[in-house]
């Protein structure tokens, strides 16, 4: 997951950016739940999200919030799970692009190198002709 995607996900869950925790880390605070999490990233991608103490987000620890830290860890785990799924999707997409594979519609897969398309029933002449039309004849007509 990219940093901006994690930021959007945290904002949707009521967190606000608190501060930088170093070159690659940023803390996020949820005032309603009094939860702090630290987003750890590497080269613009989130590698982990960890629950932290309110002081790590510049807040005073008003009471024992062990339960809320556990809840924060669960939220962090959800963000990391989304990040892992996003990374796997990106890897699959990159691999498909490397093979020249793409999908012009749901249930249809085409391969550029082979100039062929398949649908759920197998090879699809209609999709193949649509995606890879025969080149126009270059010889002049008489």
Order of alpha helices (4+ residues) and beta strands (2+ residues): alpha-beta-beta-beta-beta-alpha-beta-beta-beta-beta-alpha
